[in-house]
């Protein structure tokens, strides 16, 4: 099981790096946007840290937050709750939120 966790972590890190490359490439000449990767925020309600994979800040104050996931078998969204699941061994496995 530890080997699977290490493989999953490596896949996640590779997916984040690839997303970083595409985002930076798309916005590298933009005067209207700034990109920050691996943003750490303190959730004062729970006194815990949240990590945001990618944040795009627009010139007029618009903020786009992007979370990168790696899923070989796919992902699905539960429409009523808005919760995401990653598919593993043919079954959906809920993705835990980093901040609550």
Rosetta blueprint (number, residue, H / E / L):
1 X L
2 X H
3 X H
4 X H
5 X H
6 X H
7 X H
8 X H
9 X H
10 X H
11 X H
12 X H
13 X H
14 X H
15 X H
16 X H
17 X H
18 X H
19 X H
20 X H
21 X H
22 X H
23 X H
24 X H
25 X H
26 X H
27 X H
28 X L
29 X L
30 X L
31 X L
32 X L
33 X E
34 X E
35 X E
36 X E
37 X E
38 X E
39 X E
40 X E
41 X E
42 X E
43 X E
44 X L
45 X L
46 X L
47 X L
48 X E
49 X E
50 X E
51 X E
52 X E
53 X E
54 X E
55 X E
56 X E
57 X E
58 X E
59 X L
60 X L
61 X L
62 X L
63 X E
64 X E
65 X E
66 X E
67 X L
68 X L
69 X L
70 X L
71 X L
72 X L
73 X L
74 X L
75 X E
76 X E
77 X E
78 X E
79 X L
80 X L
81 X L
82 X L
83 X E
84 X E
85 X E
86 X E
87 X E
88 X E
89 X L
90 X L
91 X E
92 X E
93 X E
94 X E
95 X L
96 X L
97 X L
98 X L
99 X L
100 X L
